Amino acid sequence: MRSSCLLAGLIGMALAQSNTQSNNWYSASVGSSTTSTSSSVASTSSSTTPTLISLSTPSSTQITTTTTSTSTTSSSPSSSSASSSTAVPLRATAIVTSYNGTNVHGGVIFEQADANSPTIITYDFAGNGPLGQRGIHIHRDGNTDCLAAGPHFNPAGINHGDINAAVSHAGDLGNIPTDSQGDAKGSVSAKFVSLSGPNSVIGRTFIIHGGRDDLGTGTGDSNTTGNSGLRVACGIIMA
Ligand SMILES: [Cu+2]
């Protein structure tokens, strides 16, 4: 119950932020999720109307069902089984909201053509410092409190590294550049990120850090965190 209240608050925050920046792509997905809740409220109040539909249907449907049964009996079994086994592109999103008093926010879309394909991660952030590098990761636990999202998602139990490196965490996504306005927009292809199966990243947390990821080449906590600095914004990855 507490998490759903938090989520509603975060969607409200994301909407308020998207109002000031009108044509960000991630504002559209937030808007559609909120309108579905308002339409369900409207349908419960108008529960006495369905009699209009039953009056118009009977005579015409009897004719159409006899013609379709002769033409489709041979083809329907094979086509229905084929459609269920065909790989469906997988998709997830994360609305990323500011943390630790920063103004960093934005959205991320994850798209994977099938279970064996790399995942294309498209991001759009604002509120960063200008002309820098920012480490981005998927952290293990789903939590809108960025600090409570646990370490990097690392199902192989190996050292931290760059995105797509042989030695790296599945959640290691490298660095992204910020422009002169502090915005960061682009996409990366991540071959160790999956949207299905036991190592799916859905339900985990996308985090953007306040500093550059040393990609495992530094000292101290380099092999676990990349010394990427504070967690400045995050969001749970949702299907
Ligand atoms: Cu991180």
Residues whose N, C-alpha, C, O or C-beta is under 5 A from the ligand:
A	BS01	CU	H137 I207
